[in-house]
Amino acid sequence: MHPGLLLIPVIAMLLAGIVWINVSKLAFTAETGRVVERARQVEAQNVRLKAQLDRVNATVVDRAQERLGMGLAVDTSITPLKVPASAPAGADGATQSPPAGAPAR
């Protein structure tokens, strides 16, 4: 048998493998393009929904201001309450605890 006859099927298999890899790469690239386009659509939808939610929230705030006389706080800083170091003592000097079931202060 001539050594060139064995070389032809090997080269054919290598070429078929290269073609298969290129076709797979092309399919992967096309799928990636579809995923990127879908991501852009979802991103645009998120922007529209956020704008719609902001409009609804603004409407709720406006209605609350009109109907209930409520308004937004002007000062957005938080002022912590100062708690005394010791709780007030009762008549007998003992610390009083809230009744059972009552929220703690």
DSSP file (Angstrom, degrees, kcal/mol; ACC not computed):
  #  RESIDUE AA STRUCTURE BP1 BP2  ACC     N-H-->O    O-->H-N    N-H-->O    O-->H-N    TCO  KAPPA ALPHA  PHI   PSI    X-CA   Y-CA   Z-CA
    1    1 A M              0   0    0      0, 0.0     5,-0.0     0, 0.0     0, 0.0   0.000 360.0 360.0 360.0 141.6    0.0    0.0    0.0
    2    2 A H    >>  -     0   0    0      1,-0.1     3,-1.2     2,-0.0     4,-0.7  -0.624 360.0-133.4 -82.1 136.2    1.2    3.4   -0.9
    3    3 A P  H 3> S+     0   0    0      0, 0.0     4,-1.0     0, 0.0     3,-0.4   0.753 103.3  64.0 -64.2 -24.0    1.7    5.8    2.1
    4    4 A G  H 3> S+     0   0    0      1,-0.2     4,-1.3     2,-0.2    -2,-0.0   0.778  92.2  62.9 -69.4 -27.3   -0.1    8.6    0.3
    5    5 A L  H <4 S+     0   0    0     -3,-1.2    -1,-0.2     1,-0.2     3,-0.0   0.847 104.5  46.7 -67.9 -32.9   -3.3    6.6    0.3
    6    6 A L  H  X S+     0   0    0     -4,-0.7     4,-1.1    -3,-0.4    -1,-0.2   0.795 107.0  59.0 -76.1 -28.5   -3.4    6.7    4.1
    7    7 A L  H  X S+     0   0    0     -4,-1.0     4,-2.4     1,-0.2     5,-0.2   0.810  94.8  64.0 -71.1 -31.6   -2.7   10.4    4.1
    8    8 A I  H  X S+     0   0    0     -4,-1.3     4,-2.3     1,-0.2    -1,-0.2   0.941 103.9  44.2 -63.1 -50.6   -5.7   11.4    2.1
    9    9 A P  H  > S+     0   0    0      0, 0.0     4,-2.3     0, 0.0    -1,-0.2   0.864 113.0  53.3 -63.2 -33.5   -8.4   10.2    4.7
   10   10 A V  H  X S+     0   0    0     -4,-1.1     4,-2.2     2,-0.2    -2,-0.2   0.935 111.0  45.2 -65.8 -45.6   -6.4   11.8    7.5
   11   11 A I  H  X S+     0   0    0     -4,-2.4     4,-2.5     2,-0.2    -1,-0.2   0.896 112.2  52.6 -64.0 -39.7   -6.3   15.2    5.7
   12   12 A A  H  X S+     0   0    0     -4,-2.3     4,-2.4     1,-0.2    -2,-0.2   0.903 109.5  48.8 -62.4 -41.4  -10.1   14.8    4.8
   13   13 A M  H  X S+     0   0    0     -4,-2.3     4,-2.2     2,-0.2    -1,-0.2   0.908 111.2  49.9 -65.7 -41.0  -10.9   14.2    8.5
   14   14 A L  H  X S+     0   0    0     -4,-2.2     4,-2.2     2,-0.2    -2,-0.2   0.917 111.7  47.8 -63.7 -43.0   -8.8   17.2    9.6
   15   15 A L  H  X S+     0   0    0     -4,-2.5     4,-2.4     2,-0.2    -2,-0.2   0.903 110.6  51.4 -64.4 -40.6  -10.6   19.4    7.0
   16   16 A A  H  X S+     0   0    0     -4,-2.4     4,-2.4     1,-0.2    -1,-0.2   0.888 109.8  51.0 -63.0 -38.2  -14.0   18.1    8.1
   17   17 A G  H  X S+     0   0    0     -4,-2.2     4,-2.3     2,-0.2    -2,-0.2   0.895 109.4  49.6 -65.6 -40.2  -13.0   19.0   11.7
   18   18 A I  H  X S+     0   0    0     -4,-2.2     4,-2.3     2,-0.2    -2,-0.2   0.914 111.7  48.6 -64.9 -42.4  -12.0   22.5   10.8
   19   19 A V  H  X S+     0   0    0     -4,-2.4     4,-2.5     2,-0.2    -2,-0.2   0.921 111.2  50.5 -62.9 -43.6  -15.3   23.0    8.9
   20   20 A W  H  X S+     0   0    0     -4,-2.4     4,-2.4     1,-0.2    -2,-0.2   0.905 110.4  49.6 -61.8 -42.1  -17.2   21.7   11.9
   21   21 A I  H  X S+     0   0    0     -4,-2.3     4,-2.5     1,-0.2    -1,-0.2   0.915 111.5  48.7 -63.6 -42.7  -15.4   24.0   14.3
   22   22 A N  H  X S+     0   0    0     -4,-2.3     4,-2.3     2,-0.2    -2,-0.2   0.897 111.5  48.9 -66.1 -39.8  -16.1   27.0   12.0
   23   23 A V  H  X S+     0   0    0     -4,-2.5     4,-2.3     2,-0.2    -1,-0.2   0.912 112.5  48.5 -65.0 -41.7  -19.8   26.2   11.7
   24   24 A S  H  X S+     0   0    0     -4,-2.4     4,-2.4     2,-0.2    -2,-0.2   0.901 111.0  50.8 -64.1 -40.2  -20.0   25.8   15.5
   25   25 A K  H  X S+     0   0    0     -4,-2.5     4,-2.4     2,-0.2    -2,-0.2   0.901 110.0  50.0 -63.7 -41.1  -18.2   29.1   16.0
   26   26 A L  H  X S+     0   0    0     -4,-2.3     4,-2.3     2,-0.2    -2,-0.2   0.906 111.4  48.3 -64.1 -42.4  -20.6   30.8   13.6
   27   27 A A  H  X S+     0   0    0     -4,-2.3     4,-2.4     2,-0.2    -2,-0.2   0.898 112.0  49.9 -64.4 -40.4  -23.6   29.4   15.5
   28   28 A F  H  X S+     0   0    0     -4,-2.4     4,-2.4     2,-0.2    -2,-0.2   0.909 110.3  49.9 -64.6 -42.1  -22.2   30.5   18.8
   29   29 A T  H  X S+     0   0    0     -4,-2.4     4,-2.1     2,-0.2    -2,-0.2   0.904 111.0  49.2 -63.7 -41.8  -21.6   34.0   17.4
   30   30 A A  H  X S+     0   0    0     -4,-2.3     4,-1.9     2,-0.2    -2,-0.2   0.914 111.7  48.6 -64.1 -42.3  -25.2   34.2   16.1
   31   31 A E  H  X S+     0   0    0     -4,-2.4     4,-2.3     1,-0.2    -2,-0.2   0.894 109.3  53.1 -65.0 -39.6  -26.5   33.0   19.5
   32   32 A T  H  X S+     0   0    0     -4,-2.4     4,-2.6     1,-0.2    -1,-0.2   0.905 107.0  52.6 -61.4 -41.5  -24.4   35.6   21.3
   33   33 A G  H  X S+     0   0    0     -4,-2.1     4,-2.3     1,-0.2    -1,-0.2   0.896 109.4  48.8 -60.8 -41.0  -25.8   38.3   19.1
   34   34 A R  H  X S+     0   0    0     -4,-1.9     4,-2.4     2,-0.2    -2,-0.2   0.897 111.4  49.5 -66.1 -39.6  -29.3   37.2   20.0
   35   35 A V  H  X S+     0   0    0     -4,-2.3     4,-2.4     2,-0.2    -2,-0.2   0.910 111.1  49.2 -66.0 -41.6  -28.5   37.2   23.7
   36   36 A V  H  X S+     0   0    0     -4,-2.6     4,-2.1     2,-0.2    -2,-0.2   0.916 111.6  49.2 -64.3 -42.3  -27.0   40.7   23.4
   37   37 A E  H  X S+     0   0    0     -4,-2.3     4,-2.1     1,-0.2    -2,-0.2   0.909 111.4  49.3 -63.0 -41.7  -30.0   42.0   21.6
   38   38 A R  H  X S+     0   0    0     -4,-2.4     4,-2.5     1,-0.2    -1,-0.2   0.890 108.7  53.3 -64.8 -38.8  -32.4   40.5   24.2
   39   39 A A  H  X S+     0   0    0     -4,-2.4     4,-2.4     1,-0.2    -1,-0.2   0.895 108.5  50.2 -63.1 -39.3  -30.3   42.0   27.0
   40   40 A R  H  X S+     0   0    0     -4,-2.1     4,-2.4     2,-0.2    -1,-0.2   0.901 110.1  50.2 -65.0 -40.1  -30.7   45.4   25.3
   41   41 A Q  H  X S+     0   0    0     -4,-2.1     4,-2.4     2,-0.2    -2,-0.2   0.925 111.7  47.3 -63.5 -43.8  -34.4   44.9   25.1
   42   42 A V  H  X S+     0   0    0     -4,-2.5     4,-2.5     2,-0.2    -2,-0.2   0.903 111.3  51.7 -64.5 -40.7  -34.6   44.0   28.8
   43   43 A E  H  X S+     0   0    0     -4,-2.4     4,-2.0     2,-0.2    -1,-0.2   0.915 110.9  47.5 -62.2 -43.5  -32.5   47.0   29.7
   44   44 A A  H  X S+     0   0    0     -4,-2.4     4,-2.2     1,-0.2    -2,-0.2   0.894 111.2  51.3 -65.0 -39.5  -34.8   49.3   27.7
   45   45 A Q  H  X S+     0   0    0     -4,-2.4     4,-2.8     1,-0.2    -2,-0.2   0.897 107.6  53.1 -64.2 -39.7  -37.8   47.8   29.3
   46   46 A N  H  X S+     0   0    0     -4,-2.5     4,-2.5     2,-0.2    -1,-0.2   0.906 108.4  50.1 -61.0 -41.3  -36.3   48.3   32.8
   47   47 A V  H  X S+     0   0    0     -4,-2.0     4,-2.2     2,-0.2    -2,-0.2   0.924 112.2  47.3 -63.3 -44.0  -35.8   52.0   32.0
   48   48 A R  H  X S+     0   0    0     -4,-2.2     4,-2.3     1,-0.2    -2,-0.2   0.915 113.2  48.3 -63.2 -42.7  -39.4   52.3   30.8
   49   49 A L  H  X S+     0   0    0     -4,-2.8     4,-2.7     2,-0.2    -2,-0.2   0.887 110.3  51.3 -66.7 -37.9  -40.7   50.5   33.9
   50   50 A K  H  X S+     0   0    0     -4,-2.5     4,-2.5     2,-0.2    -1,-0.2   0.915 110.6  48.8 -64.3 -41.9  -38.6   52.6   36.2
   51   51 A A  H  X S+     0   0    0     -4,-2.2     4,-2.0     2,-0.2    -2,-0.2   0.911 112.4  48.6 -63.2 -41.4  -39.9   55.8   34.6
   52   52 A Q  H  X S+     0   0    0     -4,-2.3     4,-2.3     2,-0.2    -2,-0.2   0.914 111.6  49.4 -64.4 -42.6  -43.5   54.5   34.9
   53   53 A L  H  X S+     0   0    0     -4,-2.7     4,-2.8     1,-0.2    -2,-0.2   0.894 109.2  52.3 -64.2 -40.1  -42.9   53.6   38.6
   54   54 A D  H  X S+     0   0    0     -4,-2.5     4,-2.3     2,-0.2    -1,-0.2   0.896 109.6  49.4 -62.5 -39.7  -41.5   57.1   39.3
   55   55 A R  H  X S+     0   0    0     -4,-2.0     4,-2.0     2,-0.2    -2,-0.2   0.914 112.3  47.6 -65.1 -42.3  -44.6   58.7   37.7
   56   56 A V  H  X S+     0   0    0     -4,-2.3     4,-2.4     2,-0.2    -2,-0.2   0.920 112.1  49.8 -65.3 -43.1  -46.9   56.5   39.9
   57   57 A N  H  X S+     0   0    0     -4,-2.8     4,-2.4     1,-0.2    -1,-0.2   0.904 109.7  51.1 -61.8 -40.7  -44.9   57.3   43.0
   58   58 A A  H  X S+     0   0    0     -4,-2.3     4,-2.5     1,-0.2    -1,-0.2   0.892 109.4  51.0 -63.8 -38.4  -45.0   61.0   42.2
   59   59 A T  H  X S+     0   0    0     -4,-2.0     4,-2.6     2,-0.2    -2,-0.2   0.915 109.9  49.5 -64.0 -42.8  -48.8   60.7   41.8
   60   60 A V  H  X S+     0   0    0     -4,-2.4     4,-2.4     2,-0.2    -2,-0.2   0.915 112.0  48.1 -62.9 -43.1  -49.1   58.9   45.2
   61   61 A V  H  X S+     0   0    0     -4,-2.4     4,-2.3     2,-0.2    -2,-0.2   0.927 111.9  49.7 -64.1 -44.5  -47.1   61.6   46.9
   62   62 A D  H  X S+     0   0    0     -4,-2.5     4,-2.3     1,-0.2    -2,-0.2   0.918 112.0  47.9 -60.7 -43.7  -49.1   64.4   45.3
   63   63 A R  H  X S+     0   0    0     -4,-2.6     4,-3.2     1,-0.2     5,-0.5   0.903 110.9  50.9 -65.0 -40.3  -52.4   62.8   46.3
   64   64 A A  H  X S+     0   0    0     -4,-2.4     4,-1.8     1,-0.2     6,-1.6   0.895 110.8  49.3 -64.0 -38.9  -51.1   62.3   49.9
   65   65 A Q  H  X S+     0   0    0     -4,-2.3     4,-0.7     4,-0.2    -1,-0.2   0.908 117.3  41.0 -66.1 -41.0  -50.1   65.9   50.0
   66   66 A E  H  < S+     0   0    0     -4,-2.3    -2,-0.2    -5,-0.2    -3,-0.2   0.955 125.0  31.9 -71.9 -51.1  -53.5   67.1   48.7
   67   67 A R  H  < S+     0   0    0     -4,-3.2    -3,-0.2    -5,-0.2    -2,-0.2   0.878 132.4  26.5 -78.7 -39.3  -55.8   64.7   50.7
   68   68 A L  H  < S-     0   0    0     -4,-1.8    -3,-0.2    -5,-0.5    -1,-0.2   0.478  97.0-120.8-108.2  -3.0  -54.0   64.2   53.9
   69   69 A G     <  +     0   0    0     -4,-0.7    -4,-0.2    -5,-0.4     2,-0.2   0.754  61.9 149.7  70.0  22.4  -51.9   67.4   54.2
   70   70 A M        -     0   0    0     -6,-1.6     2,-0.3    -9,-0.1    -1,-0.2  -0.553  22.1-177.4 -87.6 154.5  -48.8   65.3   54.2
   71   71 A G        -     0   0    0     -2,-0.2     2,-0.2    -3,-0.1     3,-0.0  -0.943  32.3 -91.2-143.6 165.8  -45.5   66.6   52.8
   72   72 A L        -     0   0    0     -2,-0.3     2,-0.1     1,-0.1     3,-0.0  -0.551  50.8-101.1 -77.6 144.9  -42.0   65.4   52.3
   73   73 A A        -     0   0    0     -2,-0.2    -1,-0.1     1,-0.2     3,-0.0  -0.438  23.9-153.0 -66.4 136.0  -39.5   66.1   55.1
   74   74 A V  S    S+     0   0    0      1,-0.1     2,-0.6    -2,-0.1    -1,-0.2   0.918  83.6  56.1 -76.5 -44.8  -37.3   69.1   54.3
   75   75 A D        -     0   0    0      1,-0.1    -1,-0.1     2,-0.1    -2,-0.0  -0.798  62.5-174.6 -92.6 119.9  -34.4   67.9   56.5
   76   76 A T        +     0   0    0     -2,-0.6    -1,-0.1     2,-0.1     2,-0.1   0.411  49.7 108.5 -94.8   2.5  -33.2   64.4   55.4
   77   77 A S        -     0   0    0      1,-0.1     2,-0.5     2,-0.0    -2,-0.1  -0.429  68.2-124.8 -78.4 157.2  -30.7   64.1   58.3
   78   78 A I        -     0   0    0     -2,-0.1    -2,-0.1     2,-0.0    -1,-0.1  -0.873  15.6-159.2-104.1 130.4  -31.4   61.7   61.1
   79   79 A T        -     0   0    0     -2,-0.5     2,-0.1     0, 0.0    -2,-0.0  -0.933  16.6-142.1-109.4 111.2  -31.3   62.9   64.7
   80   80 A P        -     0   0    0      0, 0.0     2,-0.3     0, 0.0    -2,-0.0  -0.402  17.2-117.5 -72.3 148.6  -30.7   60.1   67.1
   81   81 A L        -     0   0    0     -2,-0.1     2,-0.6     1,-0.0     0, 0.0  -0.610  23.2-127.0 -81.7 144.7  -32.5   60.2   70.5
   82   82 A K        -     0   0    0     -2,-0.3    -1,-0.0     0, 0.0     0, 0.0  -0.842  21.0-157.3 -96.4 123.5  -30.4   60.4   73.6
   83   83 A V        -     0   0    0     -2,-0.6     4,-0.1     1,-0.0     0, 0.0  -0.852  22.4-115.2-100.7 130.5  -31.2   57.6   76.1
   84   84 A P        -     0   0    0      0, 0.0    -1,-0.0     0, 0.0     3,-0.0  -0.255  23.8-117.5 -62.4 154.2  -30.3   58.3   79.7
   85   85 A A  S    S+     0   0    0      1,-0.1     2,-0.4     2,-0.0    -2,-0.0   0.841  98.4  33.7 -62.9 -35.0  -27.7   56.0   81.2
   86   86 A S  S    S-     0   0    0      3,-0.0    -1,-0.1     0, 0.0     3,-0.1  -0.949  86.3-117.6-125.4 146.3  -30.1   54.6   83.8
   87   87 A A        -     0   0    0     -2,-0.4     2,-0.0     1,-0.1    -2,-0.0  -0.428  45.9 -88.9 -74.6 152.6  -33.8   53.9   83.5
   88   88 A P        -     0   0    0      0, 0.0     8,-0.7     0, 0.0     2,-0.2  -0.361  45.3-128.3 -63.6 141.3  -36.1   55.8   85.9
   89   89 A A  B     -A   95   0A   0      6,-0.2     6,-0.2     1,-0.1     5,-0.1  -0.590  15.6-124.1 -91.6 152.4  -36.6   54.1   89.2
   90   90 A G    >   -     0   0    0      4,-2.9     3,-1.3    -2,-0.2    -1,-0.1  -0.055  43.9 -80.3 -80.0-171.6  -40.0   53.3   90.8
   91   91 A A  T 3  S+     0   0    0      1,-0.3    -1,-0.1     2,-0.1    -2,-0.1   0.827 132.4  47.2 -63.4 -32.6  -41.2   54.4   94.2
   92   92 A D  T 3  S-     0   0    0      2,-0.2    -1,-0.3     1,-0.0     3,-0.1   0.388 120.3-106.1 -92.6   5.6  -39.3   51.5   95.9
   93   93 A G  S <  S+     0   0    0     -3,-1.3     2,-0.2     1,-0.3    -2,-0.1   0.365  80.7 126.4  90.7  -6.9  -36.1   52.2   93.9
   94   94 A A        -     0   0    0     -5,-0.1    -4,-2.9     1,-0.1     2,-0.3  -0.548  67.9-107.1 -85.7 151.8  -36.5   49.2   91.6
   95   95 A T  B     -A   89   0A   0     -6,-0.2     2,-0.3    -2,-0.2    -6,-0.2  -0.615  34.6-132.0 -76.3 132.0  -36.5   49.5   87.9
   96   96 A Q        -     0   0    0     -8,-0.7    -1,-0.0    -2,-0.3    -9,-0.0  -0.675  17.5-157.9 -88.1 138.8  -39.9   49.1   86.4
   97   97 A S        -     0   0    0     -2,-0.3     3,-0.1     1,-0.1     7,-0.0  -0.830  28.9 -97.7-109.8 154.2  -40.4   46.8   83.4
   98   98 A P        -     0   0    0      0, 0.0     3,-0.1     0, 0.0    -1,-0.1  -0.277  49.2 -90.1 -66.7 155.8  -43.3   47.0   81.0
   99   99 A P    >   -     0   0    0      0, 0.0     3,-2.1     0, 0.0     2,-0.0  -0.222  58.6 -78.2 -62.5 158.0  -46.3   44.7   81.5
  100  100 A A  T 3  S+     0   0    0      1,-0.3    -3,-0.0    -3,-0.1     0, 0.0  -0.332 119.8  17.4 -59.4 133.9  -46.2   41.3   79.7
  101  101 A G  T 3  S+     0   0    0      1,-0.3    -1,-0.3    -3,-0.1     3,-0.0   0.253  96.3 120.8  88.3 -12.5  -47.1   41.7   76.0
  102  102 A A  S <  S-     0   0    0     -3,-2.1    -1,-0.3     1,-0.1     2,-0.1  -0.593  73.0-102.8 -83.8 145.6  -46.4   45.4   76.0
  103  103 A P        -     0   0    0      0, 0.0     2,-0.1     0, 0.0    -1,-0.1  -0.416  38.5-112.2 -67.7 142.4  -43.7   46.6   73.6
  104  104 A A              0   0    0      1,-0.1    -7,-0.0    -2,-0.1     0, 0.0  -0.418 360.0 360.0 -71.6 149.6  -40.4   47.5   75.2
  105  105 A R              0   0    0     -2,-0.1    -1,-0.1     0, 0.0     0, 0.0   0.405 360.0 360.0 -98.7 360.0  -39.4   51.2   75.3
